[in-house]
């Protein structure tokens, strides 16, 4: 018979043990709280994996894989990880490089002669670091009225590139992210190896690493979909998966689990595959190479990439010097997933962070500024406003917003998780030089505010034809001086003036309209987005 004293001791010991387990690492409780809003039977959610010091320290699933059938997410659930695919494409290129089958300075026209005549040499390296200038095919797809969820075949892909057969910029001149680059890399891989892209990646990456739950959207069978999470929008409406063996991939298309991605990142960090060195070294130019981004967070080097697909968001964040990484795979189009990996790092790595010193007090009086500056070469506008002893800088086309503090006369610095940016005005303060994280520079000049009366804009109304996309827009001016069109699309309506030269789309933040004149009369305009520049429209009367 158990004595009363023993029973009391056992109960107390058990309670102490339970309490100890619960609070063994209170930081994990904070991580649980980050995902609490998705952790129920009526919501999509995510899987989370955290690795540190050569072991997995946290691995959980939150929410539902399939709401209608009450199937919860599990660590083994497969997700569409979208642009995370790019690093596998980058590794495939690095493997071919290591075997001397291709070189980074090879011109891509030698592999892909179907490309438009861009009249400038474009190399494999330009594709790898997004400096080719080749327009975003997905934007051209949407502008042509196609449903982006269906994807496109290789034939349609080349047709779309012909729609706008000139470049956004000279090759090597500027970083502009474009899915077209990595779709082309996958095509090059196929033509060099004589294998499909999915076959080559499976043979050279998945099989050696035993990533047995990884495949591409082109290889998915009906029975495979039972293992996949359904993707949901913010209203929890399911986004139907589009399974098509003829889709172009390489920029996207990977289906995998969080555990398989954990295997991949460990192999990347340990340089277990031929070509791993190329992916783990910071690029000489810029911040992007081989499908990965290289930044800093609180002074620590990071390697990262995210992915967005209809109903899915994913993110990998690596701190190589700390032997630490976080992976989050979500089946809902919720931006919070993108930020939680940094929040997790803040919770677990805070003691490793380097303090970045910035000036919080102004060294000299600065006039209050609310001005716009324009980069006429790229038709980009930044707005500068001075509030609370700091400069607020907004780049409309890039969707960026920074706060900068003064470090010297006419010099301001913003210190963010990604690094430092410097904003330097000239003496007259009518010119602004921006020095980016990677050392690249951009020059902007002051633009006068433009608030025209509606009557003065009537000459802008009328029909304009784009031979590129093959349709006519009839522009109208409403009573508030906003430009709209007869085309039922957010891309072609609700433009307001930023300057006398550039109009901004209120619906699509990074879209601008620039009117063109001949002998004082409007003869056309160009439309530009962040990944598609100078889509031309000519006036018809």
PyMOL commands that set and color helices and strands:
alter all, ss='L'
color gray80, all
select helices_A, chain A and resi 4-22+26-34+36-38+82-98+108-110+124-128+137-143+148-150+154-163+179-193+197-209+217-219+222-227+258-269+276-280+320-322+336-352+454-460+490-492
alter helices_A, ss='H'
color red, helices_A
select strands_A, chain A and resi 46-52+55-62+64-66+71-72+79-80+215-216+231-232+238-239+254-256+288-289+292-297+300-309+312-319+324-330+370-375+380-387+390-395+400-408+411-416+419-425+431-435+441-447+462-466+471-477+483-485+495-497+502-505+512-518+521-528+535-539
alter strands_A, ss='S'
color yellow, strands_A
deselect
rebuild
show_as cartoon
